[in-house]
Amino acid sequence: MADDEQHYRVVVNAEEQYSIWPTDREIPRGWSQTGFDGPKELCLEHIAEVWTDMRPRSLRERLGPNGASA
């Protein structure tokens, strides 16, 4: 929505998966702030820059640095 005037914060969970959450609402359990907040589009751009590997952390750890099952 282009006219969305809501401010959001970027949040991350234990699996290092990112999302946005309205700043006027309590962050859901299991998620924490990253320190970045602003308009929706800026938050989504930030996530696109920092979340370069979409796999959950547990999968990345299980597969190792070469992406092969250990």
C-alpha distances in whole Angstrom, upper triangle without the diagonal:
4,6,6,9,10,13,14,17,18,20,23,25,29,28,26,23,20,17,14,15,14,17,18,19,22,22,23,26,27,24,25,23,23,23,20,17,15,11,9,10,13,14,13,15,18,18,18,21,23,22,24,26,24,27,28,31,33,33,33,36,38,38,39,38,39,37,40,41,44
4,6,9,11,13,14,17,18,21,24,27,31,30,28,25,21,18,16,17,16,18,19,21,24,24,25,29,29,26,26,24,24,24,20,17,14,10,9,9,12,14,13,14,17,18,18,21,23,23,25,27,26,29,30,32,35,35,35,38,40,39,40,39,40,38,41,43,45
4,6,9,12,14,17,19,22,25,28,32,32,29,26,23,20,17,17,15,17,18,20,23,23,25,29,30,27,27,24,25,24,20,17,14,10,10,11,14,15,15,17,19,20,21,23,25,25,28,30,28,32,32,34,37,37,37,40,42,42,43,42,43,41,44,45,48
4,6,8,10,14,16,19,22,25,28,28,26,23,20,17,13,13,11,13,14,16,19,19,21,25,26,23,23,21,21,21,18,14,11,8,7,9,12,13,13,15,17,18,19,22,23,23,26,28,26,29,29,31,34,35,35,37,39,39,40,40,41,39,42,43,45
4,6,10,13,16,19,22,25,29,29,27,24,21,18,14,13,11,12,12,15,18,19,21,25,26,23,23,20,21,19,17,13,10,7,8,11,12,13,14,16,18,19,21,22,24,24,27,29,28,31,31,32,35,36,36,38,41,41,41,41,42,41,44,45,47
4,7,10,13,16,19,22,26,26,24,22,18,15,11,10,7,8,9,11,14,15,18,21,23,20,19,17,18,17,14,11,8,7,7,11,12,11,13,16,16,17,19,21,22,22,26,28,26,29,28,30,33,34,34,36,38,39,39,39,41,39,42,42,44
4,7,10,13,17,20,23,24,22,20,16,13,10,8,6,6,8,10,13,13,16,20,21,17,16,14,15,13,11,7,5,5,6,10,10,9,12,14,14,15,18,19,19,20,23,26,24,27,26,28,31,32,31,33,36,37,37,36,38,37,40,41,42
4,7,9,13,16,20,20,18,16,13,10,6,5,4,5,8,9,11,11,14,17,17,14,13,11,11,11,9,5,5,6,6,9,9,7,10,12,12,12,15,17,16,17,20,22,21,23,23,24,27,28,28,30,32,33,33,33,35,33,36,37,39
4,6,10,13,17,18,15,14,10,8,6,5,6,6,9,10,11,9,12,15,15,11,10,7,8,7,6,4,6,9,8,11,10,7,10,12,11,11,14,15,14,15,19,20,19,22,20,21,24,26,25,27,30,30,31,30,33,31,34,35,36
4,7,11,14,15,12,10,7,6,5,7,9,9,13,13,13,10,12,14,14,10,9,6,6,7,6,6,9,10,9,11,10,6,8,10,8,8,11,12,11,11,15,17,16,18,17,18,21,22,22,23,26,27,27,26,29,27,30,31,32
4,7,10,12,9,8,6,5,6,7,10,11,14,12,11,8,9,11,10,6,5,5,6,8,8,9,12,14,13,15,14,10,11,14,11,9,13,14,12,12,15,16,15,16,15,15,18,20,20,21,24,25,25,25,28,26,29,29,30
4,7,8,6,5,5,6,9,10,14,14,17,15,14,10,10,11,8,5,5,7,7,10,11,13,16,17,16,17,16,12,13,15,12,10,13,14,11,10,14,14,12,13,11,11,14,16,16,17,20,21,21,22,24,23,25,25,27
4,5,5,6,7,9,11,12,16,17,19,17,15,11,10,9,6,4,6,9,10,13,15,16,19,21,19,20,20,16,16,18,16,13,16,17,14,12,15,14,13,13,10,10,12,14,15,16,18,20,20,21,24,22,24,24,25
4,5,7,10,12,15,16,19,20,22,20,17,14,12,11,7,7,9,12,12,16,17,19,22,24,22,24,23,19,19,21,19,16,18,19,15,14,16,15,13,12,9,8,9,12,13,13,15,17,18,19,22,20,22,21,22
4,5,9,12,15,17,21,22,24,22,20,16,15,13,10,10,11,14,14,17,18,20,23,24,22,23,22,19,18,20,18,15,16,17,14,12,14,11,10,9,5,5,7,9,10,10,12,14,15,17,19,17,19,18,19
4,6,10,13,15,19,20,23,21,19,15,15,14,11,9,10,12,11,14,15,17,20,22,20,20,19,16,15,17,14,11,13,14,10,8,11,10,9,9,6,6,9,11,10,12,14,16,16,16,19,17,20,20,21
4,7,11,13,17,18,21,19,18,14,14,14,11,9,11,12,11,15,15,16,19,20,17,18,17,14,13,15,13,10,12,13,10,8,10,9,7,8,6,8,11,12,12,14,16,17,18,18,20,18,21,21,23
4,7,10,14,15,18,17,16,13,13,14,12,9,10,10,9,12,11,13,15,16,13,14,14,10,9,12,10,7,9,11,9,7,11,11,9,11,10,12,15,16,15,18,20,20,21,21,23,21,24,24,26
4,7,10,12,15,14,14,11,11,13,12,9,10,10,10,13,11,11,13,13,11,12,12,9,8,11,10,8,11,13,12,10,14,14,12,14,13,15,18,19,19,21,23,24,25,25,27,24,27,28,29
4,7,9,12,11,12,10,11,14,14,10,11,9,10,12,10,9,10,10,8,10,10,7,8,11,10,9,12,14,13,13,16,17,15,18,17,19,21,22,22,25,27,27,28,28,30,28,31,31,33
4,6,9,7,9,7,9,12,13,10,10,9,11,12,11,9,10,11,9,12,13,10,11,14,14,12,16,18,17,16,20,21,19,21,19,21,23,25,25,27,29,30,31,31,33,31,34,34,36
4,5,6,8,8,11,14,16,13,13,11,13,13,12,9,10,10,9,13,13,11,13,16,15,15,18,20,19,19,23,24,22,24,23,25,27,29,29,31,33,34,34,35,37,35,38,38,39
4,6,8,8,12,15,16,13,12,10,12,12,11,8,9,10,11,14,14,12,14,17,16,16,20,21,20,21,24,26,24,26,25,26,28,30,30,32,34,35,35,35,38,36,39,39,41
4,7,9,12,15,18,15,15,13,16,15,14,12,12,13,13,17,17,15,18,21,20,20,23,24,24,24,28,29,27,29,27,28,31,33,33,34,37,38,38,39,41,39,42,42,43
4,6,9,12,15,13,13,12,15,15,15,13,14,15,15,18,19,16,18,21,20,19,23,25,23,23,27,28,26,27,25,26,28,30,31,32,34,36,37,37,39,37,40,40,41
4,6,9,12,10,10,11,14,15,15,14,16,17,17,20,20,17,19,22,21,20,23,25,23,23,27,27,25,26,24,24,26,28,29,30,32,34,35,35,38,36,38,38,39
4,7,9,7,7,8,12,13,14,13,15,17,16,19,19,15,17,20,18,17,21,22,20,19,23,23,21,22,20,21,22,25,25,26,28,30,31,32,34,32,35,34,35
4,6,6,8,10,14,16,16,16,18,19,18,21,21,18,19,22,20,18,21,23,21,20,23,23,21,21,18,19,21,23,24,25,27,29,30,31,33,31,33,32,33
4,6,8,11,15,17,18,18,21,23,21,24,24,20,21,24,22,20,23,25,22,21,24,23,21,21,18,18,19,22,23,23,25,27,28,30,32,30,32,31,32
4,7,11,13,16,18,18,21,23,21,24,23,19,20,23,21,18,21,22,19,18,21,20,18,18,14,14,15,18,19,20,21,24,25,26,29,26,28,27,28
4,7,10,12,14,15,18,19,18,20,19,16,17,19,17,15,18,19,16,15,19,18,17,17,14,14,16,19,19,20,22,24,25,26,28,26,29,28,29
4,7,9,11,12,16,18,17,20,18,15,16,19,16,14,18,18,15,15,19,19,18,18,16,15,18,20,20,21,23,25,25,26,29,27,30,29,30
4,6,8,9,13,15,15,17,15,12,14,16,13,13,16,16,14,15,18,19,18,20,18,17,20,22,22,23,26,27,27,27,30,28,31,31,32
4,6,8,12,15,15,16,14,11,13,14,11,10,14,13,11,12,16,17,17,18,17,16,19,21,20,21,25,26,25,25,27,26,30,30,31
4,7,10,14,14,16,13,11,14,14,11,12,15,15,13,15,18,20,20,22,21,20,23,25,24,25,28,29,28,28,31,30,33,34,34
4,7,10,11,12,9,7,11,11,8,10,13,12,11,13,17,19,19,21,21,21,24,26,24,26,29,30,29,28,31,30,33,34,35
4,7,9,10,8,6,10,11,9,11,14,14,14,16,19,21,21,23,23,23,26,28,27,29,31,32,32,31,33,32,35,36,38
4,6,8,6,6,10,11,10,12,15,15,16,17,20,23,22,25,25,26,29,30,29,31,34,35,34,33,36,34,38,39,40
4,6,6,6,9,10,11,13,15,16,17,18,21,24,23,26,26,27,30,31,30,33,35,35,36,35,36,35,38,39,41
4,6,5,6,9,10,11,12,14,16,16,19,21,20,23,23,25,28,28,28,31,33,33,33,33,34,32,36,37,39
4,5,5,6,9,10,11,12,14,15,17,20,19,23,23,25,28,28,28,30,33,32,33,32,33,31,35,36,38
4,5,5,6,9,10,11,12,14,16,19,19,22,23,24,28,28,27,29,32,32,32,30,32,31,34,36,38
4,5,5,6,9,10,11,12,15,17,17,20,20,21,25,25,24,27,29,29,29,28,30,29,32,33,35
4,5,5,6,9,10,10,13,15,14,18,18,20,23,23,23,25,28,27,28,27,28,26,30,31,33
4,5,5,6,9,10,12,15,15,19,20,21,25,24,23,26,28,28,28,26,28,26,30,32,34
4,5,5,6,8,11,14,14,18,18,19,23,23,21,24,27,26,26,24,26,25,29,30,32
4,5,5,6,9,11,11,14,15,16,19,20,18,21,24,23,23,22,24,22,26,27,29
4,6,6,7,10,10,14,15,17,20,20,18,21,24,23,23,21,23,21,25,27,29
4,6,7,10,12,15,17,17,21,21,18,21,24,23,22,20,22,21,25,27,29
4,6,9,10,13,14,14,18,18,16,18,21,21,20,18,20,19,23,25,26
4,6,7,10,11,11,15,15,13,16,18,18,18,17,18,17,20,22,24
4,6,9,11,12,15,14,12,15,18,16,16,14,16,15,18,20,22
4,6,8,9,12,11,9,12,14,13,13,12,13,11,15,17,19
4,6,9,12,10,9,13,14,14,15,15,15,13,16,17,20
4,6,8,6,6,10,11,10,12,13,14,11,13,14,16
4,6,5,6,9,10,11,12,14,15,13,15,15,16
4,5,5,6,9,10,10,12,14,12,14,14,15
4,6,5,6,9,10,12,15,12,13,12,13
4,5,5,6,8,11,12,9,10,9,11
4,5,5,6,8,9,7,9,10,11
4,6,5,8,10,9,10,10,10
4,6,9,11,9,8,7,7
4,7,7,5,5,4,6
4,6,5,6,7,7
4,6,8,10,10
4,5,9,10
4,7,9
4,6
4
